[in-house]
Amino acid sequence: MIKKNTLITYAGLGLFGVFGPILFPDYTLSIAYLWMMVLMASTWDILGGQMGYNSLGNITFFGVGMYVSAIVQIAFFYDGGVAEYTSAMGAVKPEFTDSEYFYGIFIGIIAAALACLAFSLVLSTFMFGLRGPYFAIGSLGVAVMVAEVTITINYVGGASGISMPLFPGDIEFRSTFFYMLCFVITVMAHFLLRWLFSTQFGLAANAIRDDEDKAEAMGIPTIRYKRIGWGIAALFMGAMGAVAGNMAGFIDKEVAYPIPTFGIFMVAMVLLGGKGTLWGPVLGAIIFHVVKEVTWTYLLNLQWIALGLILIINIVYFQQGLMGWLQTKYPEMFGIVVDDGNKTKKAEA
């Protein structure tokens, strides 16, 4: 059963999600990126928060999703093939009809999601032999490796990148269209994770985080749960990468694999909001993105200082994240009942 406070939160976010582009038309794409950040943080928390496997390579699936979608969208409707389309470096500009474009992007998103899911399953066969900081560094190495390999493949444009098919509509409709895609994908991911964490998966994930060796001794198939968790993260990151590539209109190594920015941001957002919670990544992503956009707009020379201060304050004063701090400070808001023995009991969310 969903609590009253949770219903109010869903209603508020839902209304903002639906009417945001109407109320703030000049910030439609900025809000679209907000939902993208929420998805990045939420999917990172599956392994990083719920299981204690801090990954620095989830951005890999974001970039792979971009390129897979681009290949599908071009190959389906351009007779010359992807290699000819990219090798021309902009000289060839095929025109796609409205139906070809929208059908192509729809198939491209699905293909990107499934390809990234399959890629995560391949990676997990050897990556989950690593634990702790070794997994974090190993996942970062995978992201760097995939990015460098991509620019050597001329079929997808190499270092020159790929110009995505032009959107067949005016700029206002384009912004709204991509906004709704980001919003819908994020909502789907959120409710899937809400359900998933309420099942045996959530208990197994937390057991892995607390003590993986003991979890294995109890008969929990830890590898299976870790592969499922990373697979779900890859699925949604790939889908969002497909959307982001079309939003940008052009993809190359820097756009597809932004390791120093989005690759780090998703970790910082979860730490800010609170690891291992459903709403922590959402809260952290919203605050982080708003501060980032405001400082980028009004304090251009101080934006990195502002983001650095957020991280310092977070680590020094809110090590459990904002959600953890709020739950400790105001337990009744979250259905946590404190008894006389200072023990806590969590009510059903």
N, C-alpha and C positions, 0 to 999 in steps of 0.2 A: 504494500500500500504506500502511495506517495504522500508525504507529509504536506501540510498546508504551505509551509515556507518554500518547499521545493516547487509546488504548483505555482506559487506567485513568481518565483524565479523563472520558471519555464515560460509563463505567460509574458513576463517583461521582456525576456530575450526573444521570444517568438514575435511579439509585436514590433520590437526593434528590428528584427531580421526582415520582417515583411515590409514594414513602412520606412525603414532606414533610407533606402534610395529615394523615396518620395519626399521625406522631410529634409534630407541633406543631399540633394542631387549633385552638388559639387564634390562630394566626398564618397561617391558610390564605390569607386575602385579602392579607395583607402579602407572602407569598411569591408570590402571583399577580401582585402589582404588581412584584415582582422580575423575573419573566419578561417582564413588559411593558417594563420598563426595558432588559432585555437586547435585546429586539427593537428598541426605539427606537434604541439605540446601534449595533446591528449594521447596521440599514438606513441610518442616517445615514452610516456609514463607507463605504458604496458610493460615494457621490459625494465626501464630505468627506475620507476617508482614501485610498481607492484611486485616485481621479481628481483630488484636490486642489481640488474645487469645494465650498467651505464654504457649506452651505445653512443659513439660519436660519428657513426656512419649511416644513420637513417636517411641522411640527405642523399645517399646513393640512389635510393628508390625514387626520390623526387626527380632526379636527373634522368634516370633510365626511363621513367614514365614519360617525360617530355619527348625523348627521342623515339620511343616506340610509337607514341601517338602521331608524331610528325611523319614517320615512315608509313603508317597505316593511312593517314589522311591523304598523303601524296600518291602512294602506290595504287590506291583504289581507283583514282580518277584521272591520273596523268599517265598517258600511254608511254611517254618517254622513260618513265621509271624514276626512282628516287635519285640514282646516281647522276643522271642527266640533269635533273632538276637542280641538284645542289652544285654540280660542277660548273654550271653556267654563272654562278656567283651573281645572280640577279639579272642576267641578260634575258633569260627565259622567264616570262611571267604568265603562266597559264591562268585562265579565268575559270573559276569553279562556280557552278550555278548555286542558287540558294539551297536547293535540296542536296546537292553534292557536299556542300560545306557542312551543313548541319548533320547529315547522315555520317559524314566522315568524322566529325568531332565526337559524335555519339559512339561510334565504333572504336575510335581512337582511345577514348577514356576507358572503355571496357578492356580493350587490348592492353593498354598500359597497366591497368590494375592487375590483370591476370599474369602478365609477363613479370611484373615485380613480385607477385606472389610466388611464382615458379622460381625466380632468381633467389628469393629469400630462402626457399627450401634447399636450393643447391648450396648456398653459402652456409646454411645452418649445419650441414653435414660435417663441416670441419671447424666452423667458428665457435660452436658451443663446446668445443674441447678446451676453450680458454675461459678463465674466470677472472673476476675482479678487474684491476687495471689492465690486465693483459687483453681482456675482451674489448675494453674501451679503446686501447691503442690499436688493436687488430682491426676493429670496425672502422676506425679512422683511416687506417692504411688501405682498407678496401675502397673507401670513398675516393681517396687520392689516386689509387691505382686505376679505378674505373674512369675517372675524369681524364687522366693522362692517356689511357688507351683510346678513349673516344676521339680525341683530337688527331689520332693517327689513322682514323678510318675515313677515307675519302668518300665512301658511299654515303655517309651522313654529313658531308661537308667539311670534315676534318676541322682544322683550326678556324676555318672561315665561317662555320656555322650554317644554319638553315633559316631562310626566310619562310615563315609560316604562311599558309593560304590567307588571303585577305578576307576579313569579315564582311559579309554582304549586307550591310545596313549602315545606318547613321551612327555617329559616335555615342549618342545617348542610349540607343538600344543596345549597342555593343557593350557598354559599361553595365547595364542592367542585366543582360544575358549572362555575362561572366560572373557577376555578383550572385545571381541566383544559383549558378552551378556551384560556386564556393560554399554558399549557405546550405544547399541541399546535401552536398557531400559531407560537410561537417556535422549536420544534424543526424544523418544516417550513422556516421561513425560514433557520435556521442551515445545514441540510444542502443547501438550494438554493444558498446563498452559497458553501459549501465547494466544491460542484461547479463553480459558475460561475467562481470565482477560479482553478480549476485548468485552465480552458479558455483559448481565445484571448482571451476577454473580459478575463481577469485581466491578460494581457500588454498588451492595448490600453489598459486603464484606467490601468495604471502608466505607459505611454508618454505618455498625455494628462497625467498628473500631472507627469512629468519635463519635458516640453516639448511643448505641444500643437501649436505651429506645425511643429515637426519631424515630429511624428506625422502631421499632415495631408500634409506633403511626401512622406512615405513611402507615402502611399496609404491610411492608416487612416481610415475614415469616422467621425470623432470624434463628430459630431452623433448618429449612429445609436447609438453605444455609450453616450453620455451619456443619451439618451432611454430606452434599455433599463434603465440603472442607476437612473434616477429613477423609471421606471415600476415596477420591482420594489419599490423603497422605498415608493412610494405604495400599491401593492397590499396589502402587509402592514400598513402603517400604517392604511389604511382598514379592514381586517379587524379589527385590534386596537381601533380606535376604536369599531367596532360593539359589541364585547364590553365595552369600558370604559363605554360609555353605559348598557348594561343593568346593569352592576355598580353604577354610581352610582344608577340608578333615576330620575334626573332630569337633563336636559341643558339648558344654556343657553350663552351666550357664554363664560363663565368656565370652565365644565367642558369644553366642546368645544375651546376654543382657549387652553390655558394657556401662552401664549408666555413670560411671565416665569419660569415654573417648568420644566415639562417641555420647553418649547422650548429652554431654555438647558441643562437637565440633560443632554440627549442629547449635546450637544457636549462638555460637561465630562466625561462618562463616557468618551467616546472618547479625549479628550486624556489622561485619567488612565490608561487601560489601554494606549493605544498606537494611533495612527492607522495605517491601511493594513495591519492584521494581522487574521487571522480571530478570534483569541482575545483580542486587546486589548480590543475593546468589551465582550466578555463579562466579562472580569476587572474592567474599570473599572466596569461597571454593578453587579456584585455588591458590590464594595467601597463604591462611592458609595451604593447603596441601604441597605446595612447601617448605614453611618455615619449616614445621614440618618434612618433609623428609630430608631436608638439615641438620637441627640441630640434628636429630636422627642419621644421618650418620657421621657428622664431629664434633658435639659438644654434645656428648652423655650425659655429665654431666650437660649441661646447657640448654637442650631442653625445659624443663618446664619453665625456666626463660625467654627464648626467646618468648614462646607462651604467657606467662603472660605479658611481655612487649607490645606485640601486642595488647592485650586486654586493657591495661592501656592507651596506646597512642590512641587507637580507642575511648575509652570512654571519654578521656579528650579533644582530638582535633578533632575527627570526629564522633560526636554523631549521625549525620545523616547517617553515613556510607560513604564509598568511593564514591559510586554512587551519593549520595546526595551532597557530597562536589564537585564532578566533575560537576554536573548539575548546582550548584551555581556558580562555578568558570568559567566554559566554557559552558554556556547555548546553544550557537549556535551549538555545537557538537550534541546536543540532540533534535534539532528542537524547542528549547524554544526561543521565540521572546520576548525581553524586550522592552516595549513601553516607552513613555516619562513619564508616570505616575508611573513607576516602577512596573507595573503589568506584569504578565507573562501569556503567552498563549502557551500551549503545542501543538506542531504539532502532527499529527497522526503518531504513531510509525509504 
